[in-house]
Each structure stands twice: as C-alpha cells, then as structure tokens.
C-alpha cells in the first residue's frame, strides 16, 4: 500500500509547535480538551508547547488549528507539521482519569 493511500484511509494528524507569551503555555496545554486534540504538552526549547491534532479532513484540521490555537490571544507563533505516515496502531490517547488527578 502506498503512503498516499494510507494517508487517505486514516485521519490526518498534525503536530503544532507553538510559541506563547511568557508564562502562558499552560493555557494552551489545557486545549487538549478540544475535540480533535489528542495530546498537548508544555515543552522546553525553541517552542513552548506541542499539540497533536487528528481530524477527518484537511478542512477540519485547518479549522481546529485556526480557531482553537492560532486565534488564542497568548499564541505568538505556530508551525504546523502534517504527518504523512504513522505506523498502524500508534494512537495518542488522552487519559481523562489522569486529568482529574492532575488538575
């Protein structure tokens, strides 16, 4: 199976690298509660947060990124990396029980 066929069969996955205003990356990480956001983490380095998004179409992916992330008042810059291949069975699952104990 070609990579193009694999991409059409699966949800689109994107990794959004985010720079925020100082001290505000935690707000973005809370965005993981938004439909389509599979994982969100604050990180050290050039970017302040990384968000993993899955969507059924490019239009849906664009809507999530634009409305939920790029329009956030504390987001300074984003860089979106769209996955062209991911191994079968590799899924990002957010554990809601963990969320209850952490925050």
N, CA, C and O of each residue as an XYZ file, in Angstrom:
412
protein
N       0.846     -1.178      0.000
C       0.000      0.000      0.000
C       0.889      1.238      0.000
O       1.843      1.323      0.773
N       0.575      2.194     -0.867
C       1.395      3.400     -0.944
C       1.091      4.323      0.228
O       0.051      4.212      0.878
N       2.017      5.231      0.481
C       1.825      6.190      1.575
C       0.614      7.076      1.311
O      -0.093      7.456      2.245
N       0.367      7.409      0.031
C      -0.783      8.255     -0.306
C      -2.093      7.552      0.041
O      -3.002      8.178      0.585
N      -2.201      6.261     -0.266
C      -3.414      5.518      0.069
C      -3.572      5.410      1.582
O      -4.681      5.529      2.103
N      -2.471      5.188      2.284
C      -2.514      5.094      3.743
C      -3.033      6.397      4.343
O      -3.828      6.373      5.282
N      -2.587      7.536      3.805
C      -2.993      8.836      4.318
C      -4.479      9.072      4.097
O      -5.142      9.642      4.963
N      -5.017      8.648      2.959
C      -6.437      8.853      2.678
C      -7.325      8.011      3.585
O      -8.436      8.425      3.913
N      -6.861      6.854      3.991
C      -7.669      5.955      4.815
C      -7.712      6.376      6.277
O      -8.668      6.050      6.981
N      -6.728      7.071      6.731
C      -6.599      7.412      8.147
C      -7.000      8.868      8.379
O      -7.150      9.650      7.440
N      -7.164      9.196      9.625
C      -7.354     10.596      9.993
C      -6.052     11.339      9.736
O      -4.967     10.764      9.833
N      -6.167     12.603      9.412
C      -4.974     13.423      9.269
C      -4.441     13.729     10.658
O      -5.207     13.984     11.587
N      -3.139     13.702     10.790
C      -2.508     14.001     12.073
C      -1.543     15.157     11.866
O      -0.771     15.171     10.907
N      -1.593     16.118     12.764
C      -0.685     17.258     12.683
C      -0.067     17.511     14.047
O      -0.698     17.322     15.086
N       1.172     17.939     14.012
C       1.898     18.347     15.205
C       2.034     19.866     15.104
O       2.648     20.377     14.167
N       1.466     20.577     16.058
C       1.513     22.035     16.022
C       2.499     22.499     17.090
O       2.300     22.266     18.282
N       3.564     23.160     16.639
C       4.582     23.712     17.532
C       4.179     25.148     17.818
O       3.897     25.914     16.896
N       4.151     25.515     19.091
C       3.564     26.798     19.480
C       4.519     27.607     20.347
O       5.126     27.087     21.283
N       4.640     28.894     20.016
C       5.307     29.856     20.893
C       4.219     30.719     21.511
O       3.319     31.201     20.823
N       4.316     30.904     22.818
C       3.301     31.681     23.532
C       3.931     32.894     24.211
O       5.153     33.019     24.292
N       3.076     33.771     24.688
C       3.558     34.853     25.536
C       4.137     34.206     26.790
O       3.655     33.157     27.216
N       5.165     34.813     27.392
C       5.802     34.204     28.565
C       4.803     33.818     29.653
O       3.924     34.596     30.026
N       4.968     32.590     30.147
C       4.165     32.109     31.264
C       2.749     31.674     30.922
O       1.937     31.469     31.824
N       2.434     31.529     29.633
C       1.055     31.199     29.267
C       0.899     29.856     28.560
O      -0.201     29.531     28.112
N       1.953     29.076     28.447
C       1.848     27.808     27.705
C       0.879     26.827     28.359
O       0.311     25.969     27.684
N       0.691     26.951     29.660
C      -0.229     26.046     30.363
C      -1.662     26.170     29.834
O      -2.393     25.180     29.775
N      -2.057     27.375     29.455
C      -3.398     27.575     28.895
C      -3.569     26.792     27.599
O      -4.628     26.215     27.351
N      -2.536     26.775     26.782
C      -2.596     26.039     25.515
C      -2.680     24.549     25.796
O      -3.427     23.831     25.131
N      -1.926     24.083     26.768
C      -1.950     22.659     27.105
C      -3.349     22.250     27.556
O      -3.764     21.115     27.322
N      -4.062     23.137     28.184
C      -5.442     22.829     28.579
C      -6.357     22.659     27.369
O      -7.453     22.113     27.495
N      -5.919     23.121     26.202
C      -6.731     22.998     24.985
C      -6.901     21.548     24.558
O      -7.665     21.269     23.634
N      -6.217     20.632     25.199
C      -6.349     19.212     24.854
C      -7.771     18.711     25.070
O      -8.125     17.621     24.621
N      -8.565     19.488     25.741
C      -9.967     19.106     25.949
C     -10.817     19.388     24.710
O     -11.988     19.012     24.665
N     -10.245     20.037     23.722
C     -10.951     20.375     22.487
C     -11.025     19.141     21.591
O     -10.045     18.408     21.464
N     -12.172     18.911     20.974
C     -12.346     17.774     20.071
C     -11.281     17.830     18.979
O     -11.071     18.871     18.356
N     -10.621     16.713     18.756
C      -9.576     16.629     17.742
C      -8.180     16.740     18.319
O      -7.221     16.273     17.703
N      -8.041     17.355     19.501
C      -6.732     17.464     20.146
C      -6.478     16.168     20.903
O      -7.190     15.840     21.852
N      -5.454     15.435     20.472
C      -5.153     14.134     21.067
C      -4.131     14.223     22.191
O      -4.133     13.402     23.108
N      -3.265     15.218     22.114
C      -2.240     15.368     23.143
C      -1.741     16.805     23.100
O      -1.661     17.410     22.031
N      -1.409     17.344     24.254
C      -0.831     18.681     24.339
C       0.139     18.704     25.511
O      -0.181     18.262     26.615
N       1.320     19.226     25.250
C       2.340     19.274     26.293
C       3.085     20.593     26.259
O       3.367     21.122     25.183
N       3.409     21.130     27.431
C       4.363     22.227     27.527
C       5.740     21.619     27.342
O       6.007     20.520     27.828
N       6.621     22.331     26.639
C       7.956     21.812     26.374
C       8.994     22.905     26.605
O       8.673     24.093     26.629
N      10.235     22.482     26.772
C      11.353     23.415     26.879
C      12.043     23.481     25.528
O      12.076     22.495     24.792
N      12.589     24.634     25.205
C      13.306     24.777     23.945
C      12.767     25.933     23.131
O      12.244     26.906     23.675
N      12.898     25.816     21.841
C      12.513     26.874     20.907
C      11.009     27.182     20.956
O      10.592     28.319     20.735
N      10.217     26.168     21.245
C       8.764     26.325     21.333
C       8.323     26.112     22.773
O       9.057     25.545     23.582
N       7.119     26.572     23.081
C       6.593     26.471     24.439
C       5.625     25.312     24.625
O       5.439     24.823     25.739
N       5.004     24.874     23.526
C       4.026     23.790     23.608
C       3.983     23.036     22.286
O       4.307     23.576     21.228
N       3.573     21.773     22.377
C       3.341     20.936     21.204
C       1.952     20.338     21.358
O       1.613     19.787     22.405
N       1.151     20.454     20.303
C      -0.201     19.913     20.308
C      -0.320     18.922     19.157
O       0.082     19.223     18.033
N      -0.867     17.744     19.433
C      -1.125     16.742     18.398
C      -2.620     16.763     18.112
O      -3.447     16.614     19.012
N      -2.947     16.952     16.831
C      -4.345     17.044     16.412
C      -4.628     15.967     15.378
O      -3.800     15.705     14.505
N      -5.801     15.339     15.475
C      -6.263     14.417     14.441
C      -7.613     14.906     13.951
O      -8.467     15.311     14.741
N      -7.796     14.862     12.630
C      -9.047     15.312     12.021
C      -9.360     14.437     10.821
O      -8.470     13.809     10.246
N     -10.631     14.401     10.449
C     -11.069     13.574      9.337
C     -10.790     14.168      7.975
O     -10.802     13.454      6.972
N     -10.537     15.476      7.924
C     -10.274     16.132      6.640
C      -9.317     17.297      6.860
O      -9.114     17.758      7.983
N      -8.744     17.755      5.768
C      -7.843     18.897      5.844
C      -8.599     20.148      6.297
O      -8.065     20.967      7.044
N      -9.831     20.287      5.843
C     -10.651     21.437      6.240
C     -10.905     21.433      7.752
O     -10.807     22.471      8.407
N     -11.230     20.269      8.292
C     -11.458     20.146      9.736
C     -10.178     20.445     10.516
O     -10.210     21.126     11.541
N      -9.056     19.933     10.022
C      -7.762     20.176     10.656
C      -7.460     21.673     10.676
O      -7.051     22.222     11.699
N      -7.667     22.320      9.540
C      -7.425     23.756      9.432
C      -8.304     24.533     10.407
O      -7.841     25.484     11.035
N      -9.552     24.139     10.534
C     -10.481     24.826     11.437
C     -10.018     24.721     12.890
O     -10.031     25.709     13.625
N      -9.610     23.522     13.297
C      -9.138     23.331     14.677
C      -7.909     24.187     14.935
O      -7.824     24.878     15.950
N      -6.959     24.136     14.010
C      -5.715     24.889     14.194
C      -5.993     26.386     14.228
O      -5.501     27.089     15.111
N      -6.766     26.869     13.287
C      -7.013     28.310     13.200
C      -7.866     28.831     14.350
O      -7.479     29.774     15.042
N      -9.014     28.222     14.550
C      -9.947     28.749     15.544
C      -9.520     28.490     16.979
O      -9.709     29.342     17.847
N      -8.954     27.335     17.232
C      -8.668     26.966     18.609
C      -7.249     27.302     19.058
O      -6.998     27.444     20.254
N      -6.323     27.429     18.116
C      -4.935     27.663     18.511
C      -4.436     29.019     18.022
O      -4.034     29.856     18.830
N      -4.459     29.247     16.701
C      -3.883     30.481     16.172
C      -4.614     31.726     16.646
O      -4.004     32.789     16.760
N      -5.908     31.619     16.924
C      -6.673     32.771     17.385
C      -6.583     32.975     18.902
O      -7.129     33.945     19.429
N      -5.906     32.076     19.595
C      -5.740     32.212     21.046
C      -4.907     33.468     21.315
O      -3.865     33.647     20.684
N      -5.329     34.333     22.221
C      -4.633     35.604     22.440
C      -3.195     35.468     22.944
O      -2.407     36.402     22.797
N      -2.839     34.336     23.529
C      -1.479     34.170     24.044
C      -0.546     33.457     23.075
O       0.630     33.264     23.384
N      -1.046     33.066     21.914
C      -0.201     32.414     20.913
C       0.508     33.483     20.093
O      -0.123     34.374     19.524
N       1.841     33.376     20.044
C       2.655     34.329     19.307
C       2.979     33.791     17.913
O       2.981     34.545     16.940
N       3.252     32.488     17.815
C       3.672     31.884     16.543
C       3.342     30.398     16.563
O       3.423     29.748     17.605
N       2.971     29.867     15.402
C       2.777     28.419     15.283
C       3.506     27.902     14.058
O       3.708     28.624     13.081
N       3.889     26.657     14.128
C       4.426     25.936     12.973
C       3.729     24.582     12.971
O       3.777     23.849     13.959
N       3.083     24.257     11.859
C       2.306     23.026     11.771
C       3.025     22.010     10.905
O       3.410     22.297      9.772
N       3.200     20.823     11.453
C       3.819     19.712     10.736
C       2.739     18.667     10.509
O       2.208     18.104     11.467
N       2.408     18.403      9.241
C       1.379     17.416      8.930
C       2.055     16.081      8.677
O       2.940     15.967      7.829
N       1.632     15.085      9.414
C       2.201     13.745      9.298
C       1.782     13.125      7.970
O       0.611     13.184      7.594
N       2.741     12.530      7.262
C       2.404     11.850      6.013
C       2.369     10.341      6.191
O       1.920      9.617      5.302
N       2.840      9.866      7.335
C       2.789      8.436      7.631
C       2.877      8.252      9.128
O       3.678      8.901      9.801
N       2.055      7.368      9.641
C       2.218      6.953     11.032
C       1.904      5.471     11.106
O       0.941      5.002     10.500
N       2.718      4.737     11.850
C       2.561      3.285     11.921
C       1.170      2.888     12.405
O       0.616      3.529     13.297
N       0.607      1.835     11.821
C      -0.699      1.345     12.280
C      -0.650      1.026     13.774
O       0.333      0.476     14.270
N      -1.705      1.373     14.470
C      -1.775      1.059     15.891
C      -1.176      2.118     16.795
O      -1.325      2.037     18.014
N      -0.492      3.126     16.219
C       0.087      4.187     17.040
C      -0.956      5.280     17.205
O      -1.170      6.087     16.301
N      -1.591      5.302     18.341
C      -2.637      6.280     18.607
C      -2.314      7.031     19.875
O      -1.837      6.455     20.853
N      -2.580      8.325     19.849
C      -2.417      9.138     21.038
C      -3.750      9.155     21.755
O      -4.751      9.612     21.202
N      -3.769      8.673     22.953
C      -4.993      8.649     23.740
C      -4.767      9.495     24.975
O      -3.750      9.364     25.656
N      -5.711     10.353     25.255
C      -5.622     11.165     26.451
C      -6.406     10.478     27.550
O      -7.568     10.120     27.356
N      -5.793     10.295     28.684
C      -6.416      9.602     29.802
C      -7.165     10.605     30.677
O      -6.550     11.374     31.416
N      -8.498     10.593     30.588
C      -9.289     11.563     31.347
C      -9.176     11.345     32.852
O      -9.319     12.298     33.618
N      -8.924     10.125     33.289
C      -8.740      9.873     34.725
C      -7.497     10.588     35.234
O      -7.491     11.113     36.348
N      -6.439     10.608     34.416
C      -5.218     11.287     34.809
C      -5.470     12.790     34.932
O      -4.948     13.445     35.835
N      -6.268     13.322     34.020
C      -6.595     14.742     34.065
C      -7.272     15.096     35.382
O      -6.981     16.140     35.966
N      -8.160     14.250     35.850
C      -8.888     14.525     37.089
C      -7.950     14.595     38.287
O      -8.172     15.391     39.199
N      -6.903     13.769     38.295
C      -5.989     13.751     39.431
C      -4.943     14.844     39.331
O      -4.418     15.295     40.349
N      -4.625     15.286     38.089
C      -3.586     16.298     37.922
C      -4.122     17.715     37.973
O      -3.398     18.642     38.334
N      -5.361     17.888     37.621
C      -5.706     19.259     37.530
C      -7.050     19.676     37.696
O      -7.339     20.870     37.616
